[in-house]
């Protein structure tokens, strides 16, 4: 529980979620046991729903860990779609590849190991959806790199934009992460090219529509 929404309300939201398939539940359990950051089922359903709504076929994911959100997005784009997975950790990538293979969507995913922002720069073309979940100190740079790579009508979605509530208070001296997320939130709301809403779900999910 994030502490952003009322605890009882958050428990209620999660109690309504339909049961996930065994592979997703296995990934959720592993993430909880090993402190691996994943978006969790409530936010993952938002990703899936929005990707389906815009008929996304080409998705770039910045920071994919064990591939939990990758799996949801791969299912959303369909058999003709492509999701680009990125992570610095080769072990994470191997684990993600195994999960994706087991559920039969690995052929929809390209695994990129290394710096996520560098991977975005080296991957050609535009995208229907870009999902940002990298190190929070890099968020302003992600804004600058990702926006030109998104098609008009595409979605730029970012996790952890409320940062456990820290963004609502002045950042402490030396707290670069909070300052970076605060700057990022200002950028996405002030950009004339984006229409943004922050959803106070889990740790805050920003949904930005590229309007032109």
Secondary structure, 3 states (H helix, E strand, C coil): CCCCCCHHHHHHHHHHCCCCCHHHHHHHHHHHHHCCCCCHHHHHHHHHHHHHHCCCCEEEEECCCCCHHHHHHHHHHCCCCEEEEEECCHHHHHHHHHHHHHCCCHHHEEEEECCHHHHHHHCCCCEEEEEECCCHHHHHHHHHHHHHHEEEEEEEEEECCCHHHHHHCCCCCCCHHHHHHHHHHHHHHHCCCEEEEEECCCCCEEEEEECC
